[in-house]
Amino acid sequence: MSGIFDLTGRAALVTGSSRGIGNALARALADAGATVVLNGINPERLKAAETAMAQDYAAGRINSCAFDVTNDAEAARGILWVEENVGPLDILINNAGIQHRVPMLDLDVADWERVISTDLTSAFLVGREAARHMIPRGRGKIINICSVQTDLARPTIAPYVAAKGGLRNLTRAMTAEWAASGLQINGIAPGYIHTEMTQNLVDDPQFNSWILGRTPAHRWGTVQDLAGPAVWLASDGSNFVNGQTIFVDGGMTVVV
């Protein structure tokens, strides 16, 4: 790749990238030329993901670093590892996230806090550590992976809705403080994406019918649908885009 969307020579970290959307985004950045660091909390699964992806790229292009994104000391260790072993971090995608489906009246406080910590606080912790290195260099891209639940709500997923809504405003707060230092911080809000983790929803005739009827594009999204927006926001093509959350949802959030 060449031109405004070329990421050759840039180092990127994608949290929660041993599988699913994070893994696809990491591959998209690598396809655009970036040297990529995969991240996860399970060392065995992460290493397997690195090995699988590395066979498609030149030696040294795909790396991995296992660390807990919800722990401030671990976040600092992970970012420092990238800086010392891969190169100055140019691109961070905060993708790590979990879901927990329980009605609010039955929701345990510990489960609320676990979702908030993984889906929202982790972006603050890892993003802040990345910014500590990016700001002195006067450049950097941070992309926070939000959701249609950034704008919408459904029963039984209150902590996820709260976390993803907060993530959009965290994106704005990061912009307010760091844009003057040359950083661009934006969000991507995927709609319902067909992955191995949503396969059970795709296979549910009632839910699948609801998704198709609720989405103007009349289909589920694919991980490939997220690749272009991620590469754009990671590239020089978005150098004056800041604090925005881009919905990639087939139109779901614009219709009643």
N, C-alpha and C positions, 0 to 999 in steps of 0.2 A: 504494500500500500504506500501511496505517496500523497502529498498535499496536506490540506488543512486538517484532515482527520487521521493523519499518520501518527502513531504512538511509538514508533521505533526509538529505542534508547531510553524509554521512560519506565520507571519501576512502579508497579501497582500491587496493592494488597486488597484482597476481597475477603471479608469476614464471612464465616459460615458457608464456605465454598467447597466442601467435600462432596456435595451433591446438589441436585435441584437447581433453583434459579441462580444461586451464587456460583455454582460450577459453570453454568452456561455463560454468565457474565464474565467470569475469569477467562473462559475460552474466547469470548468476543474480543476482549482486550488483547489477548495474545495474538489473535488473528490480525489485529490492527498494528501489531509490532511490539507491544509492551512486553517487558519481562515481568512475570506474574508470581505473586506469592499467595498460595492457597492457605486458608486458615480453618481450623475447627478445634473442638475440644477432645475429640476421640482420635488419639494418635494413629491407631491402626487404620481406621477408615480414611483418615487424612492422607496417610502415606500411600494407600492404595489409589486414592484419587490422583495424587501427584504422579505416581508411576504410570497410570493410565493416560493422563494428559501429556506427560513428557515425551511419549513416543511419537507424538505428532509435531514436535517442535525441536529446534536446535538445542544442543546441550546447554544447560544453564538458564534456559528461558522460563522453565517452570520450577518453582520451589514451593516449600510448605513450611509453616511454623505453627505448631499447636500451642494455643494459649487461651485462657478463659477471658472472654471479652467483657465479662461483668465484674472483673476484679481490677482495681486501678493499678496495682503493682504489676499484674500480669499484662495489662494493656501497655504499660510503659516498657516492659521487657520485650513484648512482641514487636512494637514499633522500633525499638533500639536494635533488635535482631535484624530487621529488614534494612535499616540504615547501615549497619556494619557488614552485613553479609551479601546484600543484593545491590544496594546503592541508594542514593537519596530518594526518598519516597515522593513520587510525583502525584500519584492517584490513590485515593482510598475509597473503597465502596463498603459502606456499613450495611451489610446484608443479613447478619445473624438475627434469627428470630424464631420464636416458638408460638404455638397456639394452645389454648386450653378452653374447652367448651363445657361450661357449667352455668346454669342460671344464677344470676347475681345473688338471689336470696340463699343459695346453697354454696356460694363461692368461698373457699377458705382464703383467709388473708395471706397465707404463705404462697398460695398459687397466684393470687393477684400480684404480689411482690415479685415472684419469679418471672412472670410475663413482662411486667414493667421493666425489671432489671435487664432482661435479655433483649427486649425489643426497643427500649428507649434509652435507658441509662448506658448501655454498652456503646451506643453511638456517641454519646457525650464523652465517655472515657477514652475510647479509641480515637475519636475525632480530635479531642483536645491534645492527646499525645502526638498525633500526626501534625497538628497545627504548630506545636512547639518547634518542630523541625522545619516545617514549610515556611513559616512567617519570616525567619531570618533570611531565607533564600528569595523571598518575594514572589513565590509562585506555589501553586498546588490546587488540586481538584479533590473535593470531597463530595461523594454522591451517597445520599441516604435513601435506602429502599423503604418506601412507604407502602401504601395499599389503597384500594378503593375505600377501605375502612378509615382512611384519613378523612374522608368526607361523609361516609355513610355508616350506619350501624345495623347490626342484626342481633336477634336474641341469642343469648348464651355466650357471647364473646366480648363481654365488657372490658376486661383488661387489655385485650388486643386492640379494641377500638380506641381506648384511652391512650395507649402507647403510640399507635400510629398517628392519631391526631396530634399528640405531643411532638412526634418526630418532625412533622411539618413545621411547627413553630420553633423547634430546636434548629432546624435548617435556617430559618429566618434569623434566629438569634446569632448563629455562627456567622451569617452574612453581615449582620450589623456590626459585629466586633472584628471580623477578619478580612472583609473585602478590601479595605484600604491597604492591606498588606499584600495584595495581589492574589488572594485565594478566591476561587469560585466554589460555592457550596450550593448544591441543588438536590432535589429529590426526584425519584421516579416512583410513581404509584401504579403498580401493576393491577390489572383487573384479575379475573379468575383465570389462572394459568394452568394448563394441563401438564402436570408433572407426575412422577411416581408417588409423590406425597398427596396429590389430589385425585389419584386414580379412583379411589373409592367413591368420591363425589361424582366423578364422570360416569361411573357405573351405576349410580343411583338414578333410575329413570325419572323420578319426580324432581330431584334436584337438578339434573341435567336439563330437563325441560324448562325449569324456572330460569336457569342461566341463559339458555338460548332465547327465551322470550324476553328476558330483561336486558339483553345486550343488543343494541342496534345492529352490530356487525353479525349477529346471529351465529356466533361460534365462541368456543373457548380460545383464549390466547395461548400462544406457544412461547417457549423460552427464546426462540429466535426473534419474536416480536419485540423483545426487550434489548436485543443486542445493539441495534442502531442507535436508540436513544442513549444507551450507556456509553457507547464509543463517542458520540457527539458531545456529551457532557464531560467526558474525560479529555477531550481534544481541544486544540486552539480554536475550533469552530464555535465554541461556546464562551469565549473569553469575556463577553459582556453580559452573560446570563448569570444571574446571581439571586439566590433566595427563592427560586421557583420550584414548584412541585409539578412535574409533568405526568399527567395521567395517561397511562397506556392501557386502556380498558375497553376498546371497541365501542366507546360511547356510553358505557353504562351509567356514568355519573352525570350525564347531561340530559337524561330523560326521566320522567316520572313513571 
